[in-house]
């Protein structure tokens, strides 16, 4: 399915609205402003895996530049589209408070046309943490264009761990052999490599360069890790080094020590690593999970190097082993162990646990079943409750503002508690109760892990399970200290339950983070007014 451009008049009107809202937001702000200018273009010379393919760069960088801001800063990014096709950027996990116009997905924004520019303006309102951005239409994320986002605490907020010696952004993910334009048309679905910060594996002859991080013995470092890939969950580990988990997608966690960490597509974590081993070089490894044709876990891997600054010994020998890639119990138990530090401050001086779900009344429940369907198209579509999303010409947000959706979408036309008897294509938009608590249960009927994301909000992850969800599963929910994040994994033939407080009006995208699933229809929008 091809994403469509807006009608020119629609695009012009949308741009004027963005400008007015952006100026209002900037005018009322009392915090710092971050100004960035991006030139987005195709580079065919980078060749991460020695293949002729289009790589999307920003200011000639792959991955793109860091967005480094602090809580409540206003960010201005003037994006020049120097590619040959339309472009949008979305800001994975940035909540865009009262400002879904800047969310950068097909339901909220007209794309930036080739040869034109547009300035995004948004505030890092009441957020801290580790996130990333990426292009959101036309399967472009598989070609690059992604980069890290840091939101630092204001100096008046105590961070619940000592200041590290240095911070490193580490983007890991799968990578296709073929050009992303070929892949989106079905020319190939073959994944050839797993990259770290856009670089191929250490020791692989097809990789031009590999990633390396220099450390000093006895010092502690913060790694901000994001899975920016298209399809596969990854297990991350550093040879002979333990990791202390401290943060995920804007929430400080109860700190736990890990030998390896599952990072699902679209997720971000912060870990502290102390250089407490002999002064040598050590492998940094990320290997795929639930990949059916991978019988040897380390046969395909993203591999980098942790380099002690006084090291004279290269990393050698076999890569450090991780857990069985098909062991769902390991991953599920690790997920259950990741909980909220209820006493730490975060974006505000009051403890982040002050707003919690220990005693809430649910206003709505959505039970959403993800699967695939044959809808007489060239490729399988992916569905929610047997509906494969169809992108209209006019962004939903714009249609909602001026046409009440008329002629573009029909509100609440599809079920949110059960599946249609037969699969259909449709523009799936549902109502959310403003300032009500919503329970979302996502059921994954596929035999591989999936991950799901809701723009505009933090999700209280109250439960995971295998098999079919039933209301009795609520007795197993963690309502004491569930982690709050924007992207959650759903295990093969299992379910995940989240609570979300709908206090952010707008048109918000709920989607699979698996790029193939999303591109072929697994998304909907929640309208909150």
Order of alpha helices (4+ residues) and beta strands (2+ residues): alpha-beta-beta-beta-beta-beta-beta-beta-beta-beta-alpha-beta-beta-beta-beta-beta-beta-beta-beta-beta-beta-alpha-beta-beta-beta-alpha-beta-beta-beta-beta-beta-beta-beta-beta-beta-alpha-beta
